[in-house]
Amino acid sequence: MARISRRELGLATLAAGSAKAAEVAEVAEAAQADTKYSGALDGFESKVDPTSFDPTAWTRERWKSAPLQLTYKPGPAAQTQAWQRQLRAKIAELVGGIPATRTTLKTQLLETRTFPTYRREKLVIMTRPGVSLLAYVLTPNGATEPLPTAICVPGHGRGVDDIVGVDAEGRDRTDKAGYQHDFALQAVEQGMAAVAIEPMGFGCRRDEKTRRRGLGNSSCQPNAGAALLFGETMIGWRAYDVMRTIDYIETRKDLDAKRIGCMGISGGGTVTLFTAALEPRIKAAFVSGYLNTFRDSILSIAHCIDNYVPGILNWAEMYDVAGLIAPRPLFVESGDRDNIFPVEASREAVARVIAVYRSMGVPERVGHEVFSGEHSFHGAAGLPFLKKSLMESYTGRNE
């Protein structure tokens, strides 16, 4: 057996003691972390109801008694149509109203580029005095005109570039990266024209301070907050941009103003839903990663301020707003792991919407795909649905 010196024995003992001391210190630190001060109620847990201090729990409970004065009640078609007229007027009021007078459109073509399968125009549309909208118009090469046209609205991110094949360096890309997967290009691949628009607060439609923070930062917070100060909402502002985009489409011979659809993901889905509810010129809608209940999404989970419509729960839930699209075709897609818009609440919402369509005798005009994935654009069933719906609208069957 090897002999060990007294010095070596002493060092080994010291090391063992240090390791033990470290272990004890780690246990003590963990115990201290467990008892770290968390707030003024520490030590009083047995004397109070912690849920009574949780505003989110309180608002979810309060939702159960929300007035929802104009929520849909099943009935014959005439009754449903009367309900739509009443709720549509109320929603228009709640989002801040829609300008009654529309100024003459001023448009400026900035660039035209031709790609192997499509052409892309970049242009500016002045939607109201002092307000400019950036848009890309994408048309498939060799297609028969006038073309069914999808207005494409992006969600939070870099803005409209992120749905037309432009990367963060301004270069062309072909890999359809990101959660939005260049869905405007996908619409063109289906044979439709796409008019992709930049929502207020994204991309080039941001204040200088926000621009300096980088492309992925939106200015929804100051802009949507400003809208509220005027008694209006960002949803109303963005919906009006879509309406003015339709006015622009009506000026072009190559785009069919009788076959206009609208589609969007996340915040773009919000705009699609509310605009289609208010604007009958939209003949079909495709909502990705949005249709849900206010109860389970906007009310319960931290969202951007651009999602909020003051007072809406006094009158309606999100599925009631969607019911205003009937009898025009509506497609909804939901990721089964979407932690922003929970899938079970989306299923509930779609079931409620189908009831509206059923009263009009057209329940088949609502489609819903639950795909395997998180909060992202999918399009496998939704894009063909939108194309088919716009092709049918040419015959007048969806009017």
N, C-alpha and C positions, 0 to 999 in steps of 0.2 A: 504494500500500500504506500502511496506517495506521502511523504512527510510534509506538513504545512508549518510555516514559521509563525511565531507569535505576531509578527507584523501583519502577515497575510490574514491571520485569524481576526485580528483587530479591524482590518479594513472590511473584511466580509461582514463582521458584526455591525459595523457602522453603516454599510450599504443596506443591510437588512432593516436596520432601524430607520433609515431614511425612507425606504420603500413603505414601511409600516406607517410612518408619519404622514407620507403622501396619501396613503389610502385613507387614513383617519381624516385628513384635511379635505379629501374629496367627498367623503360621506357628510362631513360637517357643512361643506359648501352646498351640497345637494339639499340637506335639511334646511339650510338658510334660504335657498331658492324657493323651497316649498312654502316657507313662511314669509316670503318677501311681501312687503306692503303693496296691496292692490287697490286700496281706496278707503274712503271714510267709513265703510261698513265692516271693515275687518274686525272680527271678534263679536260682531252683533248679528251674525247670520241666523242664529236661532230666534232672534227677536223680530225679524222683518221677513217679508215675502220678496225674494230677489227678483221675481218676474215683474213685480210692480214698478221696478226701476228700469225696465227694458222697453224703450219706446217702440222698437220693432215688434216685440210681442204684443204690445198694447195696440198698435195700428192693425196688426193681423186680426186681433180679436174684434177690434172696432169694425173691420171690413164686414164682419158677419151681419152688422146692422146698418151697413151703408144703404142710403135710400134707393139708389139705382132706379129712379122713378120712371125711366124710359127703357128699362131692360125688356128684351123681347118676350112676348107671351104668345105661344102658338095659336094660330087662327087661320081663317081662310085667306086667300091671296089678297083680296081687297083690304082686309084688315092689316096685313103685313105691309102693303104698300103705303097705307096711311101712317103706320108706325115709322116707316123709313123716312117719309117726308118730315115728320115731326122731329125725329132724332137727328136727321141730317142738318136741319136748321140749327138745332141746339149744338151739335159738334162744331159747326162753322162758327158759331158765337163763342164757344169755349176756347177754340184755338186762336181767337183774337180777331175773327172776321176775315173775309176775303175782299180785297179792294173791288169796289163796284165799277170803277173806271180804270180801264187798262190803257196805258200810254202806247203810242206807236212803237213797235219793235225797231230797235237799231241793231243791226248785226254787222260784224266785221270778220271776214275770213282771214285767219292768220297763216294757215299752212295747209297744203294738200300733199299727201304722200300715197304712193301706190305700192302695195305689197303683192306677193304672188297670188293670194286668194281674195283680197279685199282692198278697198280704198279707205283712207282715213283723213278726214278733214278736222282741223282744229279751228274753232271759231269762238267769238264772243257775242253774247246776246245781252242787251240792256233790258232787264225785266221790269224795272221801274226807275224813275229818275234817280241817278246817282248810284244805281246798283247794277253791277255787271256779273254775268254768269259765264263761266267757261264751259264749253261743251266739245265733245268729239263726236263726229258723225261717221259711223263705219258702215260701209255698204259692200255686200259680196259682189265680186266680179262676175259679170255675165248673167246676173239674175234678172228676171222679168220685172219690170217696173209698172206701176208703183208698188213699192215693197211694204209688206207688213213691218211695223216698226216697234221695237221695244225701247222704252225709256229706261235707262239703267242707272240706279242710284247706289253708290258705294256706302259701306258702313265705316266705322271709325278706323282710321289708319292714315295712309298717305294721301287719300283722296281719290279723284277720278283716274289718275295715272295707274292706280293699282288694279283697275278692271279692264284696261285697254292695252295691256302688254308693254307698259313702260316701267322700267325698274327704278330703284332709288337714286341712280346716277343719271337718269334721263335717257338711258339706252333701251333699245328694243330687246325684248326677251320672248322666248317661246316656251318656257317651262311652266307657265301658269302658276307661279309661286304664290305663297301667302294664303291666308284663310279665305280670300275672295276669289282666287283662282281665275282671274281675268274673265269674269263671267260675261262681260260685254262682247269679248271675242268669241266666247262660246255661243252666244246668241247669233252672231254672224255665221258661225259654222253650221248653224241650223237653217240658214237661208234667210234669216230676217235681217233688216237693217237695225242698227243700234245707235241710239242717241244717248251717250253717256255724259252725265252732268256732274259738275263739282258742287256739292252741297255747301251752304254757308258754314263757315267754321273749319273747313278742311282745305288742304292743298294751298292753292293760290288765293283762296278767299279767307285769309286770316290776317290779323293785325301784325304789325311789324315786330312787336315784342315776342309774340308766339312763334313767328317765323324763325327768329334767332335761336329758338330752343330745338329746332330740327323738324324734319318732315313729318314724323309720326305724332307730333303734338297738335291737338286740335285747339281751336279757340271757342269751343262750345260754351265754356263757362262764362266768359264775359259777354258773349253775344246772346246766348239764351237768357242770361240774367237780365240783360238790357231789354230784351223783348218783353219780359215780365213787367219791367218798370213802365212800359208803354201799354200794359194791359193786353199784350199779345204773346205769342209763343214761337219758339223756333220751329215747332212742327208746322204751324201756320205759315211761317216764312218759307220754309222749304217746300211745302205743298204748293204754294203760289208759284215758286220757280218751276215746278213741274207743269203747272197749268200754262205758264208762259212758254215753256218748251213745246207744248202742244200747239200753241198759237204759231210758233215758228215752223213746226212740221207742216202745218196747214198752208204755208207759203211755198212749199217745195213740191214739184211735180213728180219727183222720183220716190217720194215717201207717201204712203197711203194713209191719209188722215182718218179714214174710216176703219182702219185696222191698227189701232195703237194699243200696245200693252205697256205695263209698267212692272218693273222687277227690282228687287233690292235685298241685300243681306243686312241683318242686324239693324243699325240705325237707318240704313237704306230700306230695310223692310218696314220700319216705322213709317217712313215717308210714303212708301208704296201703299201701305194699308190705309192711312188717313186720306191720301190724295184720291185713291180709287173710290173710297167711301163718299167723297165730296164731288168728284169730277166724273160725270157720265160719259165723257168722250174717251175715257179709258175703257176699252172693251174686254180686257182680261188682265188679271194681276197674278204675280208670282211672288210670294212672301217667303223669304228664307231666313231662318234663325230669328224669328220675332213673335209670330202670333202665339199668344199665351194667355194668362190672366194677369191683370194688374196685381191681384192678390199675391201671386207666387213669383212675380218677376219685379216689376217696377216698385211695388210697395215693400217687398221683402229683401231685396238685394241692392247693394250700392250700384247706382246707374248714373250715367251722365245726365246733367241737368236738362239736356235737350229732349229727354223722354217725357217730361212732366206737363200735364194739362191741368191747370188749377180747377178744382171742383168737378172733375169728370165723374168721380164715383158717386156724386149726388144723382147722376143721371144714367150712367151706363158702365158696363164692363168692356174689356177689349173685344170680346167676341161679339158684342152688340155693334161696335164700330165696323167689324168685319162683315156683319150681316147687312150693312148698307150697300155692299157691293152686289148683292143678289139682284137679278138672276144672272149677272155676268160671271163668266168662269173665274174661279179662284183656286190657285194651287198653293199649298203650304208644305214646307219641308222642315224637319226637326232632327237634330242630332240626338242620338240616345244618351250621349254623355255631355250634353250642353248644360254647363253649370250656371249659365246666365238666364236662360229661358228653359226651365225644367220640362222634360218631355211629357210627363203625365199631365201637367197643366195644359200643355199644347194639345194633347189628345182631348182633354175636356173642352177646350175652346173650340176645336174643330167640330166636335159633336154638336155643340150649341149652334154653330154656324150652319151646319147641315140642316138643322131644324127649320131655319129661315128659308133655305133653298127648297126644302121639301114642301113647304106651304105654297111655293110657287110652281111646284111640279117638276123641279129640275135638280134633285139632289146629286145627280151624277156630275154636275158642273163644279163640284168641290172635290179637289184631290188632296191627299195628304200622304207624304212619304216620310217614314221614320228610318233614317239611315244610321249605319254604324259609324259614329264619329262624334267629335266635339262641336264647338261653335264655329261652323264653317259653311261655305257654299258647297252644295253637292250637285244638284242640277240633273241627275240621271233621268228622273221622271218629270221634273218640273219644266225643263226646257222644251221637250217634245209636247208636253201639255200646252204650254203657252203658244207654241207655233201652231198646233192643231186648232186651238181656240181662235186665234187670229185669222186663220184660213177660213174657218167656219163663219166668222163674223162678216166676211165678205158677202155671204149669201143672205145676211140679215137675220140669221137664226139666233144670234145672241143680243139682238137689240132689246 
